[in-house]
Amino acid sequence: MIIHQFLGKTTYNGERIYIDKAILNEVGFVPGAKYRTITDQEKNIVEFEIDLKGPNKVSKKLRNQNPVPVIDKTGHDIRAALKDCAQIKVTFEQERVIIEGIKLTADVLYETDKMNQTEALTTISFCAGSGISSQCLVESGFKEIAAVEWNPKEGKEHKFSDIYMKNHSDTIMYNLPMQMLEADHLPKVDLWVATLDCV
């Protein structure tokens, strides 16, 4: 799962999904591949599916001289499907990318508060880097729910978060400066962990 938010600005009034990840190659979304978009407003889902006759085409951008596939899609239907969602879950499957909006309802919060004490304590890591400290937490019995990582070097903002996501693909990644986050932007967890900032 990954959330991208650049400099705290919403683009296209919340109607845009932009994914530029090398993992797209692995699931069939190579540059030039055609795909279609399916939205389900009731289930808060936006799905991209490879379709030889699809109206959309995967583009690309260069990162370190290597082409990286890009899905860049806008539309009122996207905004309607993800409206009022507190979190976004992205799943990469063969020939499919599924974006699921998650709303924090009273029922979900109540169930979280009554979580069985035998379940693993949950964490969020700040300055998560490539995920070494997160791996130590996981091996110690914790469950990493989310991480915050931002490399301030222009053009390298995803350098460490990309590595992190390869090793912790079930974690939500906030790829933005942590000072731009407020507590209510984050999922509820048992423990916040802040590693040393690289600078």
C-alpha positions as CSV (number, residue, x, y, z in Angstrom):
1,M,0.0,0.0,0.0
2,I,1.3,3.4,-0.8
3,I,0.0,7.0,-0.6
4,H,1.8,9.7,-2.5
5,Q,1.1,13.3,-1.6
6,F,3.6,15.9,-2.8
7,L,4.1,19.1,-0.7
8,G,0.7,18.7,0.8
9,K,-1.1,19.8,-2.3
10,T,-4.1,18.0,-3.8
11,T,-4.1,17.8,-7.5
12,Y,-7.0,17.9,-9.9
13,N,-9.3,18.5,-7.0
14,G,-8.9,15.0,-5.7
15,E,-9.7,13.4,-9.0
16,R,-6.3,12.2,-9.9
17,I,-4.5,8.9,-9.3
18,Y,-0.8,8.9,-10.2
19,I,1.4,5.8,-9.7
20,D,5.0,5.7,-10.9
21,K,6.4,2.4,-9.6
22,A,8.7,-0.2,-11.1
23,I,6.4,-2.9,-9.6
24,L,3.9,-2.0,-12.4
25,N,6.2,-3.8,-14.9
26,E,6.0,-7.0,-12.8
27,V,2.1,-7.0,-13.0
28,G,1.9,-6.3,-16.7
29,F,1.5,-2.5,-16.7
30,V,4.5,-1.9,-19.0
31,P,4.8,1.4,-20.9
32,G,2.5,1.3,-23.8
33,A,0.1,-1.3,-22.4
34,K,-3.6,-0.5,-22.7
35,Y,-5.9,-0.7,-19.7
36,R,-9.4,0.2,-18.6
37,T,-10.7,1.9,-15.5
38,I,-13.5,0.5,-13.4
39,T,-14.9,2.4,-10.4
40,D,-17.4,1.3,-7.7
41,Q,-18.6,4.2,-5.7
42,E,-20.5,2.0,-3.2
43,K,-17.4,-0.1,-2.4
44,N,-15.0,2.9,-2.7
45,I,-12.9,1.1,-5.3
46,V,-11.0,2.2,-8.4
47,E,-9.5,-0.6,-10.4
48,F,-7.2,-0.5,-13.4
49,E,-7.2,-3.7,-15.6
50,I,-5.1,-4.6,-18.6
51,D,-7.3,-4.6,-21.7
52,L,-6.0,-4.7,-25.2
53,K,-8.9,-2.5,-26.3
54,G,-8.8,-0.3,-23.2
55,P,-9.0,3.5,-23.7
56,N,-6.0,4.3,-21.5
57,K,-2.3,3.7,-22.0
58,V,0.5,3.3,-19.5
59,S,3.1,6.0,-20.0
60,K,6.6,6.2,-18.6
61,K,9.1,8.6,-17.0
62,L,12.9,8.3,-16.7
63,R,14.4,7.7,-13.2
64,N,18.2,7.4,-13.1
65,Q,18.1,6.9,-16.9
66,N,15.7,3.9,-16.5
67,P,12.1,3.9,-17.8
68,V,9.5,3.6,-15.0
69,P,5.9,2.9,-15.9
70,V,3.3,5.5,-15.0
71,I,-0.5,5.3,-14.5
72,D,-1.9,8.8,-14.5
73,K,-5.7,8.9,-14.5
74,T,-8.1,11.7,-13.7
75,G,-11.9,11.8,-13.5
76,H,-15.0,12.7,-11.5
77,D,-15.7,9.0,-11.1
78,I,-12.4,8.5,-9.3
79,R,-13.1,11.4,-6.9
80,A,-16.6,10.0,-6.2
81,A,-15.3,6.5,-5.5
82,L,-12.7,7.7,-3.0
83,K,-14.7,10.5,-1.4
84,D,-14.5,10.8,2.4
85,C,-12.0,8.0,2.6
86,A,-9.4,8.4,5.4
87,Q,-6.9,5.9,4.0
88,I,-6.0,4.4,0.6
89,K,-5.0,0.8,0.1
90,V,-3.3,-0.1,-3.2
91,T,-2.9,-3.7,-4.3
92,F,-0.9,-4.8,-7.2
93,E,-2.1,-8.1,-8.8
94,Q,-1.3,-9.7,-12.2
95,E,-2.8,-7.3,-14.8
96,R,-4.7,-5.4,-12.1
97,V,-4.1,-2.5,-9.8
98,I,-6.8,-2.0,-7.2
99,I,-7.2,1.2,-5.2
100,E,-9.5,0.8,-2.2
101,G,-10.6,3.8,-0.1
102,I,-11.0,3.0,3.6
103,K,-13.4,5.0,5.7
104,L,-13.0,5.1,9.4
105,T,-16.4,4.3,10.7
106,A,-17.5,4.2,14.3
107,D,-17.8,0.4,14.1
108,V,-14.2,0.0,12.9
109,L,-12.9,2.3,15.6
110,Y,-14.9,0.4,18.2
111,E,-13.5,-3.0,17.1
112,T,-10.0,-1.6,17.1
113,D,-10.4,-0.4,20.7
114,K,-11.6,-3.8,21.8
115,M,-8.7,-5.6,20.0
116,N,-7.7,-8.9,21.7
117,Q,-4.7,-8.3,23.9
118,T,-2.9,-11.3,22.4
119,E,-2.7,-9.6,19.0
120,A,0.6,-7.9,18.0
121,L,1.1,-4.3,19.1
122,T,0.9,-2.0,16.0
123,T,3.5,0.7,15.0
124,I,4.1,3.6,12.7
125,S,7.7,4.4,11.9
126,F,8.9,8.0,11.1
127,C,12.1,8.6,9.1
128,A,11.6,4.9,8.1
129,G,14.4,4.9,5.6
130,S,14.6,1.6,3.7
131,G,12.9,-0.3,6.6
132,I,15.7,-1.7,8.7
133,S,14.3,-0.6,12.0
134,S,10.8,-1.7,10.9
135,Q,12.1,-5.1,10.2
136,C,13.6,-5.3,13.7
137,L,10.2,-4.3,15.1
138,V,8.4,-7.0,13.0
139,E,10.9,-9.6,14.1
140,S,10.3,-8.6,17.7
141,G,6.6,-9.3,17.3
142,F,5.2,-5.9,16.3
143,K,3.0,-5.2,13.3
144,E,4.0,-2.2,11.2
145,I,0.8,-0.5,10.0
146,A,2.3,2.6,8.4
147,A,5.6,4.4,7.7
148,V,6.7,7.9,6.9
149,E,9.7,8.5,4.6
150,W,10.8,11.5,2.5
151,N,14.2,12.0,0.9
152,P,14.6,15.8,0.5
153,K,17.0,15.5,-2.5
154,E,15.1,16.6,-5.6
155,G,14.5,13.7,-8.0
156,K,15.3,11.1,-5.2
157,E,12.2,11.6,-3.1
158,H,11.2,7.9,-3.5
159,K,14.7,6.5,-3.1
160,F,14.3,4.9,0.3
161,S,10.5,4.5,0.3
162,D,10.6,2.3,-2.8
163,I,13.1,0.0,-1.1
164,Y,10.9,0.0,2.1
165,M,7.8,-0.9,0.1
166,K,9.6,-3.9,-1.5
167,N,10.2,-5.3,1.9
168,H,7.0,-4.2,3.7
169,S,4.4,-4.3,0.9
170,D,1.5,-4.5,3.4
171,T,2.3,-1.2,5.1
172,I,0.9,2.2,4.2
173,M,3.7,4.5,3.1
174,Y,3.3,8.3,3.5
175,N,5.9,9.6,1.1
176,L,6.0,13.2,2.2
177,P,7.8,15.4,4.8
178,M,6.6,14.3,8.2
179,Q,6.1,17.9,9.4
180,M,3.2,18.1,6.9
181,L,1.3,15.3,8.7
182,E,-1.1,15.8,11.6
183,A,-2.0,13.0,14.0
184,D,-5.5,12.6,12.6
185,H,-4.0,11.9,9.2
186,L,-2.5,8.6,10.5
187,P,-4.2,5.3,11.4
188,K,-4.6,4.5,15.0
189,V,-1.7,2.4,16.4
190,D,-0.2,1.4,19.7
191,L,3.3,2.9,19.2
192,W,5.0,5.7,17.1
193,V,8.7,5.0,16.4
194,A,11.0,7.8,15.3
195,T,14.4,6.7,14.0
196,L,17.3,9.2,13.6
197,D,16.8,11.6,10.8
198,C,19.6,11.1,8.1
199,V,20.6,14.8,8.3
